[in-house]
């Protein structure tokens, strides 16, 4: 199972590396985790995005893991952006992203509180995260 998750994550995110435009990366990421292709992300589908950064598959994403995956492995952006995104996603302020953070993350993305995250919500909120100052 861990191999499958790692393989899927690698395929999904490697496709992102070839994109030059940040919104294009976000659209590809959304489409790749929208498993049922209904144009909306469920809680479980959104959770999959964050699990991509769990390098050792222990269900806890440390700041170092997140930054290494973001900057080095997938080259999604600069270290400052990775730092700001990690701090925003660490809703419980315990220095790691875990299952405890995921309901807060989902609530943040589900702007209209309908229980799903559509493309517009995802793009709007993801873009807002990248604009956060480092240190929350």
N, C-alpha and C positions, 0 to 999 in steps of 0.2 A: 504494500500500500504506500509506504513512504517513497519507494522508487517511482511509483506511478505519479504521485503528487509532485515530486521533484522533476520528473520528466515533463509533465504537463506544464509546470511553471517555467521550465527552461524554454520549451517551445513557444509558449505565449509571450514571454518577455524577450526572447531573442528576436522575435518579429518586431518588437518595439524599437530595438536598437537601430534598425535600418531606416527609421523615420527621422526626419530632421525637425519637424514641427511638433511642438509640445501638444497642441490640441489633437493632432493626428495620433500621437502616442496614446493619449487619453481615450480617444474613440476606439482605437484598436484594443486597448486594455478592456474597455467596457464590453465590446463585442465578443472578445475571447472568453470572458467569464460569464456572459449571458448564455448559459448552457441551453436553456429552452428556447432561445432566440425570440423571446416575446417583447424585446425592447425595454425590459425593466429588470432590475437586479433585485433578487430576494436578499434577505439577510445572509443566507448561506453563500450566495454568489458573491456578495460584497466582501464577506469574510475571506473568501479565497484570494482576493487581491492582497490582503495583508499577510496571508500565510506564505506568499511567494518569498517574503523577506526573512522567513524563519530558516536560516541556513542549516541549522543542525536538527531541525524537525522536533524540537522539544516543546512546541506550543507556546514558547515565550520568545519574543523578538527583542533583543537588547538593542541599545542605541548603536553599538558597534556593528552588530549584525546588519541592522537597517542601513546604516551609512555605507558599509562595505558593499552590500548588495546594490544599493541605489547608485553609488558613485563608481565603484570599480567593476563589479560583475555586469551590471546592465547599462551602465553609463546613462542614467536617466536625467542627471542634472548635477549641479555643484554640491559640495559638502554643506554649505550654508542652507541650501534648500532642503537637503536630507535632514539636517538638524531641526529645522523649523517644522517639517512634516512629522518627524518623529515626536517632537514635543507636543504637537497638536493632537496626534493620535493617541498618545499616552494620557488618556483621560483621567486615569486614577493616580497620576503623578508618582508612580512607583519605580520609574526607570526602565520599564519594559512594556511592550504591548502584549497583552494576554487576552483570553476570552472575556475577562472582566471589562476590558476597554471596548470590546466590539459593539455592545448595545449602544454606547454613547456615540461611537463612530457612525453606526447605521442611522441613528436619530439625527445626527448632523447632516448626513447626505439626504435623508428623506424629508425634504423641505416642506412638502404638503401633508406629511404624516399619513400617507395612504398605505403604508406598509411595504412599499416598493420604491426603488430609486430609478427614475427614468434618465435618459441620456442628458437632458437639459439640467436636471438636478446634479447629476454626476459631474458634468463639465463646469457648472457654476461653482459648486462647492470645492472641487479639486483645484480649480483656478484660485479660489480664495485661500486655500491652504498654502499654495506656493507663494502667496503675497504676505503671509504672516511674518512678523519680525522674529528673529531668533530669540528664544527665551520665553515665548508665549507672552 
